[in-house]
């Protein structure tokens, strides 16, 4: 049989604009819930809207 994944529930609280969605998205990415291609698509869309994500800034600096 295949490896079973453990499901957990997480609650993230914080003030407005404190990075809750960014942190949660990064956690899901690091745990393998979002692939790199999808992240790149989101970053492209954000850049097109005139927004620069911190992960995009880090990726640009790493190049």
Secondary structure as UniProt FT lines:
FT   TURN            16..17
FT   HELIX           20..30
FT   TURN            31..32
FT   HELIX           36..48
FT   TURN            49..50
FT   HELIX           54..62
//
